[in-house]
Amino acid sequence: MTVVGFDDTDSRERGMCTTYVATQVAERLRRERAPEGSAARTDDSSATTGGSAATDPIARILLVRLNPAVEYKTRGNAALAIHTDCDPDQAFDIARDCLESLAETDDERTNPGLVVADHDADPNSIPEDVATFAQRAIRDHLEPADAVARCQRHGYRTWHAGTGRGRIGALAAIGSWRALSEWTYEQIVYRQSDRWGTDREVDHESVFAAAEDGYPDVWDTVDRGEDETVCVPHTPGPILYGIRGDDPRAVRTTADHIESEPVAESQLFVTNQGTDVHLQAGSIAAARDGRSYRLEGRVATEPETRRGGHVFVDLVSTDDETAAEAGGEPSPRLTCAAFEPTKRFRDRVRALRVGDRLTVCGEIADGTLKLEKFAVRELVTTERVTPTCPDCERRMESAGRDQGYRCRDCGTSAAEKATVPLERDLEVGWYEVPPCARRHIATPLIRGGFDAPIHPER
Ligand code: ATP
């Protein structure tokens, strides 16, 4: 199997999109494949390949989301890999030709990279260090030199323009087939090129109807709370809409049921979207900027809404709670944020109270964790309040420092604050940002597999 990995072809201002480049490379491979190629298909159905004929030389196209915190990304930090039975030299020439003509290299921040490998169809034939590289590209920060060294070691063909930073994503896309075990699907539908940059014509009602029919096999198609068609991008590029889900047939059916302007082409991608593979286990003390974590902690401050509608709350580590209680070092703290675009999720964060025990997930930037989802593990259900007088039922007053409380009118007193039940708007379990604020790589709760009850947004 020939694996054609590439990345970094698009520009924020000029449009383009690496998935579109992939469809063009795949199309040419289908047209120009050298006749001696053997069957590439490893899946038993064209529904999982995006191909149409039994002899399709394209086995699948991977759309791999890498570390969302990488500063060089244009938007969603996507890298692509085409699995094909085409001759590697021919595949390399065709891919280079497409990248040279389609990549927006006039933008100095576009630095395309191409890597072509020749392996067996078995994912385990991809070298372990290439798989490790993919895993690190999703969770960490890498240098182009590291990619180049690995390509040389394994005799991979490479091409690049500009700084060639794109070779990081290209190699990671190749390694991902071995590194990752969980895959989802996206059916991407493209616009006719003369319409690029103009307003998209997609029938709002038909998107909502198709999304309803496909749910929960397809997800993040719309945001019902915001009445937004999340699957339709706002950027100037070639994508008309993209339908994501767990089942390749379901994403295609949902895509087919949407009424829109004329469609140029449609391609299925196998992807790590919606899998949370960017999250690593960690501790509040050790969490570093530019990485995404799953962390345990206890709410340490009342949630605060700041200018712009962003909500902040501090967490204190629960890792060494016993030591801290025994008078040891104070536990490390971390500020968590639900920014304005996360919309109704902010109400969930505002509902937190000091003492709640949580698992929080998100990327750390400037020392703050940008919340993607959190699990309530333990809710505080009582609070300590100034006692009320048993006779007149009015609130007592402080009797002086360390002297408890008393009612001046009735002469009653209490030694300390009273414990009363606290009404809570949250339950134990997982809460998430709504579809309109979802990161490509983040798992929607509806996909399941979580370790507590879920409260999905749709
Ligand atoms: P789009 O989503 O519109 O396709 P993008 O967000 O994928 O664009 P790119 O244009 O591909 O962004 O730019 C990302 C760049 O960062 C690529 O050159 C890629 O090789 C590089 N890169 C990806 N992951 C890492 C990483 N973990 N460390 C360092 N560089 C990385």
Residues whose N, C-alpha, C, O or C-beta is under 5 A from the ligand:
A	BS01	ATP	D7 D8 T9 D10 C17 T18 L66 N67 V70 Y72 K73 T74 R75 G76 N77 A78 N111 R136 A137 I138 D140 H141 L142 R165 G166 R167 I168 G169
